[in-house]
Amino acid sequence: MKTAFFLSITVAALVAAAPASAQAPAAGAKPMTAVATFAGGCFWCMEPPYDKLTGVLATTSGYMGGKKRYPTYEEVSSGFTGHTEVVQVLYDPSKVSYEKLLDVFWVNIDPTVKDRQFCDVGSQYRTAIFVHSPEQRKAAEASIAALAKARPFKDAIVTPVADAGEFWPAEDYHQDYYLKNPVRYTYYRTGCGRDARLKQLWGDRAGK
């Protein structure tokens, strides 16, 4: 998460509080900001690749896909709330495209397994692309089709595209975890086998 933004409120609240001119760009013009949401297993590991992208304004770890309001980490971790860990990306479409965000998503996950990522098992670690508009859905589905055609690995892609639901920011101690606790983060990431598996799937593109 980039620290220029407050994390205690949702992106939706930020948009609602913005001036009307910011919410309604001129016809034909790209909006000043847009939101993308990706589930890629442990959200600690999904913030870094987006934080380093030019055009990404903020990343926030949180929960989506469940029905309970205001879920806690402990509740989500139990697997009973229906949520999955996600990273929500606030970005400037004039500087980075949604297609680029999709490219980064793929090479940071294992899209061939269901209800798990690396050493983390359970529906709370499932992968998904949560779309916020018909345009995002079209781009996400085209991205999956392109990967299926290219077949960079033999197994089928099981990552679904789903409509974005309500986003619940995770607790503060989860935000920027890789910066706040670099030793523990590295130990977890290595021990979980994330980078080794990404290398098997994506080769030199892994984690980019």
Secondary structure, DSSP 8 states (H G I E B T S, - for coil): --TTS-SSS-HHHHHHHS-HHHHS--TTS--S-EEEEEEESSGGGTHHHHHTSTTEEEEEEEEES-SSSS--HHHHHHT-S--EEEEEEEE-TTTS-HHHHHHHHHTTS-TT-SSEETTEESGGG-EEEEESSHHHHHHHHHHHHHHHHH-SSSS-----EEE----EE--GGGTTHHHHSHHHHHHHHHHTTHHHHHHHHHGGGTT-
